[in-house]
Amino acid sequence: MTVQATDNAGANAVNRYDTANVIINILRNPNGPVFTASTYNATISEYLPVQQSVIRTIASDADPAGVS
């Protein structure tokens, strides 16, 4: 998954952005996770406290109940 952060500097300034790759390893599971959406977007304040949750999602897979 790639996360991109963009600074919306306005019409007369240069927009700045950076990206980070996030790797999710699924161990011992033949059925990969399926998320509720294919893309997630969020707009956050630059004043958001450190370690604040930004987006929460849910994933499910085809494993029988109780199997992990």
MOPAC internal coordinates of N, CA, C and O (Angstrom, degrees):
PM7 1SCF
backbone

  N    0.0000 0     0.00 0     0.00 0    0    0    0
  C    1.4215 1     0.00 0     0.00 0    1    0    0
  C    1.5219 1   106.49 1     0.00 0    2    1    0
  O    1.2310 1   120.54 1   -37.35 1    3    2    1
  N    1.3132 1   116.57 1   142.65 1    3    2    1
  C    1.4593 1   121.85 1   176.90 1    5    3    2
  C    1.5149 1   109.33 1  -114.15 1    6    5    3
  O    1.2310 1   120.75 1   -49.50 1    7    6    5
  N    1.3159 1   116.16 1   130.50 1    7    6    5
  C    1.4564 1   122.83 1   177.25 1    9    7    6
  C    1.5178 1   106.91 1  -108.66 1   10    9    7
  O    1.2310 1   120.71 1   -49.03 1   11   10    9
  N    1.3393 1   116.25 1   130.97 1   11   10    9
  C    1.4601 1   120.22 1   178.16 1   13   11   10
  C    1.5234 1   109.05 1  -122.08 1   14   13   11
  O    1.2310 1   120.85 1   -50.30 1   15   14   13
  N    1.3296 1   115.98 1   129.70 1   15   14   13
  C    1.4621 1   122.07 1   176.47 1   17   15   14
  C    1.5217 1   107.56 1  -110.18 1   18   17   15
  O    1.2310 1   120.54 1   -47.97 1   19   18   17
  N    1.3366 1   116.57 1   132.03 1   19   18   17
  C    1.4585 1   122.27 1  -177.82 1   21   19   18
  C    1.5191 1   109.83 1  -125.44 1   22   21   19
  O    1.2310 1   120.87 1   -43.43 1   23   22   21
  N    1.3117 1   115.94 1   136.57 1   23   22   21
  C    1.4590 1   122.71 1   174.79 1   25   23   22
  C    1.5160 1   107.01 1   -97.53 1   26   25   23
  O    1.2310 1   119.71 1   -69.13 1   27   26   25
  N    1.3164 1   118.15 1   110.87 1   27   26   25
  C    1.4594 1   122.41 1   179.85 1   29   27   26
  C    1.5226 1   108.15 1   -82.01 1   30   29   27
  O    1.2310 1   121.37 1   -88.80 1   31   30   29
  N    1.3221 1   114.97 1    91.20 1   31   30   29
  C    1.4678 1   120.71 1  -172.41 1   33   31   30
  C    1.5215 1   113.81 1   -81.16 1   34   33   31
  O    1.2310 1   119.04 1   172.43 1   35   34   33
  N    1.3150 1   119.44 1    -7.57 1   35   34   33
  C    1.4524 1   121.09 1   179.38 1   37   35   34
  C    1.5192 1   112.04 1   102.17 1   38   37   35
  O    1.2310 1   120.70 1    -1.41 1   39   38   37
  N    1.3383 1   116.27 1   178.59 1   39   38   37
  C    1.4559 1   122.34 1  -172.19 1   41   39   38
  C    1.5315 1   113.39 1   -68.95 1   42   41   39
  O    1.2310 1   119.43 1   148.17 1   43   42   41
  N    1.3189 1   118.69 1   -31.83 1   43   42   41
  C    1.4681 1   121.27 1  -174.57 1   45   43   42
  C    1.5200 1   113.95 1  -100.29 1   46   45   43
  O    1.2310 1   119.77 1  -172.92 1   47   46   45
  N    1.3040 1   118.05 1     7.08 1   47   46   45
  C    1.4612 1   120.47 1  -176.55 1   49   47   46
  C    1.5283 1   110.10 1  -124.28 1   50   49   47
  O    1.2310 1   121.24 1   -10.55 1   51   50   49
  N    1.2928 1   115.23 1   169.45 1   51   50   49
  C    1.4629 1   121.67 1   179.37 1   53   51   50
  C    1.5242 1   108.97 1   -87.18 1   54   53   51
  O    1.2310 1   120.63 1   -52.37 1   55   54   53
  N    1.3237 1   116.41 1   127.63 1   55   54   53
  C    1.4556 1   120.06 1   174.46 1   57   55   54
  C    1.5241 1   108.88 1   -74.29 1   58   57   55
  O    1.2310 1   120.41 1   -44.28 1   59   58   57
  N    1.2960 1   116.82 1   135.72 1   59   58   57
  C    1.4601 1   122.09 1   177.63 1   61   59   58
  C    1.5221 1   108.22 1  -111.33 1   62   61   59
  O    1.2310 1   121.26 1   -33.82 1   63   62   61
  N    1.3172 1   115.20 1   146.18 1   63   62   61
  C    1.4573 1   118.44 1   176.59 1   65   63   62
  C    1.5161 1   109.53 1  -150.86 1   66   65   63
  O    1.2310 1   121.28 1   -17.58 1   67   66   65
  N    1.3144 1   115.15 1   162.42 1   67   66   65
  C    1.4481 1   121.76 1   174.88 1   69   67   66
  C    1.5216 1   107.52 1  -148.60 1   70   69   67
  O    1.2310 1   120.77 1   -23.77 1   71   70   69
  N    1.3082 1   116.14 1   156.23 1   71   70   69
  C    1.4578 1   120.70 1   179.68 1   73   71   70
  C    1.5169 1   109.76 1  -124.69 1   74   73   71
  O    1.2310 1   121.05 1   -23.66 1   75   74   73
  N    1.3146 1   115.59 1   156.34 1   75   74   73
  C    1.4626 1   122.52 1   174.74 1   77   75   74
  C    1.5182 1   107.68 1  -139.64 1   78   77   75
  O    1.2310 1   120.52 1   -41.04 1   79   78   77
  N    1.3026 1   116.61 1   138.96 1   79   78   77
  C    1.4604 1   121.26 1   175.53 1   81   79   78
  C    1.5176 1   109.03 1   -93.75 1   82   81   79
  O    1.2310 1   120.81 1   -48.76 1   83   82   81
  N    1.3136 1   116.05 1   131.24 1   83   82   81
  C    1.4578 1   122.64 1   178.37 1   85   83   82
  C    1.5225 1   106.99 1  -114.36 1   86   85   83
  O    1.2310 1   120.57 1   -55.19 1   87   86   85
  N    1.3164 1   116.52 1   124.81 1   87   86   85
  C    1.4580 1   121.45 1  -179.31 1   89   87   86
  C    1.5205 1   108.55 1  -107.15 1   90   89   87
  O    1.2310 1   120.75 1   -52.75 1   91   90   89
  N    1.3282 1   116.16 1   127.25 1   91   90   89
  C    1.4559 1   122.31 1   177.03 1   93   91   90
  C    1.5227 1   107.25 1  -112.53 1   94   93   91
  O    1.2310 1   120.46 1   -64.21 1   95   94   93
  N    1.3185 1   116.74 1   115.79 1   95   94   93
  C    1.4584 1   121.35 1   179.16 1   97   95   94
  C    1.5196 1   109.87 1   -98.67 1   98   97   95
  O    1.2310 1   120.78 1   -55.79 1   99   98   97
  N    1.3195 1   116.11 1   124.21 1   99   98   97
  C    1.4596 1   122.27 1   176.75 1  101   99   98
  C    1.5206 1   106.64 1  -102.33 1  102  101   99
  O    1.2310 1   120.32 1   -64.93 1  103  102  101
  N    1.3097 1   116.99 1   115.07 1  103  102  101
  C    1.4543 1   121.50 1  -177.05 1  105  103  102
  C    1.5236 1   110.98 1  -100.84 1  106  105  103
  O    1.2310 1   120.96 1   -42.14 1  107  106  105
  N    1.3235 1   115.77 1   137.86 1  107  106  105
  C    1.4662 1   122.48 1   173.78 1  109  107  106
  C    1.5174 1   112.81 1    54.61 1  110  109  107
  O    1.2310 1   119.77 1  -135.70 1  111  110  109
  N    1.3007 1   118.05 1    44.30 1  111  110  109
  C    1.4553 1   119.97 1   179.21 1  113  111  110
  C    1.5297 1   108.35 1  -140.09 1  114  113  111
  O    1.2310 1   119.88 1   -70.40 1  115  114  113
  N    1.3277 1   117.84 1   109.60 1  115  114  113
  C    1.4659 1   119.91 1  -179.01 1  117  115  114
  C    1.5261 1   113.43 1   -71.43 1  118  117  115
  O    1.2310 1   120.08 1   162.98 1  119  118  117
  N    1.3260 1   117.46 1   -17.02 1  119  118  117
  C    1.4666 1   121.87 1  -178.49 1  121  119  118
  C    1.5192 1   109.30 1  -110.27 1  122  121  119
  O    1.2310 1   120.78 1   -73.30 1  123  122  121
  N    1.3272 1   116.11 1   106.70 1  123  122  121
  C    1.4517 1   120.60 1  -178.38 1  125  123  122
  C    1.5148 1   112.77 1   -65.65 1  126  125  123
  O    1.2310 1   120.33 1   -22.51 1  127  126  125
  N    1.3347 1   116.98 1   157.49 1  127  126  125
  C    1.4636 1   120.85 1  -179.50 1  129  127  126
  C    1.5254 1   111.76 1   -71.25 1  130  129  127
  O    1.2310 1   121.41 1   -31.87 1  131  130  129
  N    1.3192 1   114.91 1   148.13 1  131  130  129
  C    1.4625 1   122.55 1   175.41 1  133  131  130
  C    1.5269 1   106.05 1  -120.43 1  134  133  131
  O    1.2310 1   120.97 1   -59.58 1  135  134  133
  N    1.3423 1   115.75 1   120.42 1  135  134  133
  C    1.4619 1   120.24 1  -177.99 1  137  135  134
  C    1.5267 1   110.37 1   -87.70 1  138  137  135
  O    1.2310 1   120.67 1   -18.38 1  139  138  137
  N    1.3213 1   116.32 1   161.62 1  139  138  137
  C    1.4650 1   121.32 1  -176.74 1  141  139  138
  C    1.5166 1   112.78 1   -72.52 1  142  141  139
  O    1.2310 1   119.48 1   163.09 1  143  142  141
  N    1.3368 1   118.59 1   -16.91 1  143  142  141
  C    1.4686 1   122.63 1   176.71 1  145  143  142
  C    1.5261 1   108.54 1  -145.12 1  146  145  143
  O    1.2310 1   120.41 1   -23.73 1  147  146  145
  N    1.3202 1   116.83 1   156.27 1  147  146  145
  C    1.4608 1   119.57 1   179.46 1  149  147  146
  C    1.5275 1   112.07 1   -85.78 1  150  149  147
  O    1.2310 1   119.87 1   157.30 1  151  150  149
  N    1.3271 1   117.85 1   -22.70 1  151  150  149
  C    1.4590 1   122.74 1   179.55 1  153  151  150
  C    1.5244 1   109.24 1  -138.32 1  154  153  151
  O    1.2310 1   120.85 1   -39.77 1  155  154  153
  N    1.3286 1   115.98 1   140.23 1  155  154  153
  C    1.4603 1   121.79 1   176.43 1  157  155  154
  C    1.5210 1   108.25 1  -123.73 1  158  157  155
  O    1.2310 1   119.99 1   -44.98 1  159  158  157
  N    1.3282 1   117.63 1   135.02 1  159  158  157
  C    1.4601 1   123.10 1   177.28 1  161  159  158
  C    1.5201 1   108.81 1  -127.59 1  162  161  159
  O    1.2310 1   121.02 1   -35.65 1  163  162  161
  N    1.3340 1   115.66 1   144.35 1  163  162  161
  C    1.4584 1   120.45 1   176.88 1  165  163  162
  C    1.5188 1   108.52 1  -146.84 1  166  165  163
  O    1.2310 1   120.69 1   -36.21 1  167  166  165
  N    1.3141 1   116.29 1   143.79 1  167  166  165
  C    1.4458 1   122.34 1   172.79 1  169  167  166
  C    1.5138 1   107.17 1  -110.97 1  170  169  167
  O    1.2310 1   120.75 1   -55.49 1  171  170  169
  N    1.3222 1   116.16 1   124.51 1  171  170  169
  C    1.4641 1   119.98 1  -176.99 1  173  171  170
  C    1.5184 1   109.65 1  -127.92 1  174  173  171
  O    1.2310 1   120.65 1   -23.31 1  175  174  173
  N    1.2973 1   116.37 1   156.69 1  175  174  173
  C    1.4552 1   123.22 1   178.43 1  177  175  174
  C    1.5292 1   109.69 1   -79.11 1  178  177  175
  O    1.2310 1   120.82 1   -32.66 1  179  178  177
  N    1.3217 1   116.04 1   147.34 1  179  178  177
  C    1.4545 1   119.56 1   175.02 1  181  179  178
  C    1.5248 1   111.01 1   -68.45 1  182  181  179
  O    1.2310 1   120.22 1   168.77 1  183  182  181
  N    1.3198 1   117.18 1   -11.23 1  183  182  181
  C    1.4598 1   122.00 1   179.92 1  185  183  182
  C    1.5274 1   112.32 1   -96.83 1  186  185  183
  O    1.2310 1   119.99 1  -171.12 1  187  186  185
  N    1.3165 1   117.63 1     8.88 1  187  186  185
  C    1.4628 1   121.11 1   177.65 1  189  187  186
  C    1.5250 1   109.14 1   -60.83 1  190  189  187
  O    1.2310 1   119.76 1   -46.47 1  191  190  189
  N    1.3237 1   118.06 1   133.53 1  191  190  189
  C    1.4688 1   119.68 1  -179.11 1  193  191  190
  C    1.5322 1   111.82 1   -60.66 1  194  193  191
  O    1.2310 1   121.28 1   -30.35 1  195  194  193
  N    1.3243 1   115.16 1   149.65 1  195  194  193
  C    1.4620 1   121.46 1   176.99 1  197  195  194
  C    1.5222 1   109.52 1   -59.82 1  198  197  195
  O    1.2310 1   120.33 1   -37.86 1  199  198  197
  N    1.3092 1   116.98 1   142.14 1  199  198  197
  C    1.4687 1   125.92 1   179.57 1  201  199  198
  C    1.5298 1   112.97 1    66.24 1  202  201  199
  O    1.2310 1   120.09 1  -158.50 1  203  202  201
  N    1.3087 1   117.44 1    21.50 1  203  202  201
  C    1.4616 1   121.99 1   175.91 1  205  203  202
  C    1.5237 1   108.80 1   -80.67 1  206  205  203
  O    1.2310 1   119.70 1   -42.69 1  207  206  205
  N    1.3102 1   118.19 1   137.31 1  207  206  205
  C    1.4576 1   122.25 1   176.79 1  209  207  206
  C    1.5275 1   109.62 1   -66.09 1  210  209  207
  O    1.2310 1   120.62 1   -41.98 1  211  210  209
  N    1.3366 1   116.42 1   138.02 1  211  210  209
  C    1.4574 1   121.05 1  -178.34 1  213  211  210
  C    1.5278 1   110.59 1  -108.73 1  214  213  211
  O    1.2310 1   120.10 1   127.28 1  215  214  213
  N    1.3136 1   117.42 1   -52.72 1  215  214  213
  C    1.4678 1   121.64 1   179.73 1  217  215  214
  C    1.5218 1   108.61 1  -134.57 1  218  217  215
  O    1.2310 1   121.13 1   -39.11 1  219  218  217
  N    1.3045 1   115.44 1   140.89 1  219  218  217
  C    1.4600 1   121.15 1   174.74 1  221  219  218
  C    1.5200 1   107.25 1  -123.79 1  222  221  219
  O    1.2310 1   120.44 1   -43.25 1  223  222  221
  N    1.3195 1   116.77 1   136.75 1  223  222  221
  C    1.4563 1   120.91 1  -179.38 1  225  223  222
  C    1.5241 1   110.25 1  -134.70 1  226  225  223
  O    1.2310 1   121.10 1    -9.11 1  227  226  225
  N    1.3026 1   115.51 1   170.89 1  227  226  225
  C    1.4608 1   121.95 1   178.91 1  229  227  226
  C    1.5157 1   108.07 1  -126.20 1  230  229  227
  O    1.2310 1   120.96 1   -41.75 1  231  230  229
  N    1.3195 1   115.77 1   138.25 1  231  230  229
  C    1.4619 1   121.35 1   175.41 1  233  231  230
  C    1.5185 1   108.40 1  -127.79 1  234  233  231
  O    1.2310 1   120.87 1   -29.82 1  235  234  233
  N    1.3169 1   115.95 1   150.18 1  235  234  233
  C    1.4616 1   120.54 1   176.30 1  237  235  234
  C    1.5207 1   108.15 1  -133.79 1  238  237  235
  O    1.2310 1   120.69 1   -13.52 1  239  238  237
  N    1.3204 1   116.29 1   166.48 1  239  238  237
  C    1.4616 1   119.71 1   176.29 1  241  239  238
  C    1.5208 1   109.26 1  -144.09 1  242  241  239
  O    1.2310 1   121.00 1    -2.23 1  243  242  241
  N    1.3155 1   115.69 1   177.77 1  243  242  241
  C    1.4612 1   121.05 1  -173.62 1  245  243  242
  C    1.5263 1   113.12 1   -87.82 1  246  245  243
  O    1.2310 1   119.07 1  -169.71 1  247  246  245
  N    1.3242 1   119.39 1    10.29 1  247  246  245
  C    1.4537 1   120.72 1   178.91 1  249  247  246
  C    1.5302 1   110.35 1   -67.05 1  250  249  247
  O    1.2310 1   120.55 1   -34.42 1  251  250  249
  N    1.3326 1   116.56 1   145.58 1  251  250  249
  C    1.4638 1   118.96 1   174.39 1  253  251  250
  C    1.5239 1   109.99 1   -63.21 1  254  253  251
  O    1.2310 1   119.88 1   -28.09 1  255  254  253
  N    1.3105 1   117.82 1   151.91 1  255  254  253
  C    1.4618 1   122.17 1  -179.67 1  257  255  254
  C    1.5178 1   110.38 1   -56.18 1  258  257  255
  O    1.2310 1   120.38 1   -42.51 1  259  258  257
  N    1.3216 1   116.88 1   137.49 1  259  258  257
  C    1.4466 1   122.16 1   177.79 1  261  259  258
  C    1.5159 1   114.29 1    86.73 1  262  261  259
  O    1.2310 1   119.24 1   177.43 1  263  262  261
  N    1.3208 1   119.05 1    -2.57 1  263  262  261
  C    1.4551 1   121.98 1   179.35 1  265  263  262
  C    1.5151 1   108.02 1  -103.47 1  266  265  263
  O    1.2310 1   120.23 1   -49.16 1  267  266  265
  N    1.3304 1   117.16 1   130.84 1  267  266  265
  C    1.4727 1   120.02 1   176.85 1  269  267  266
  C    1.5024 1   110.72 1  -132.98 1  270  269  267
  O    1.2310 1   120.10 1   180.00 1  271  270  269

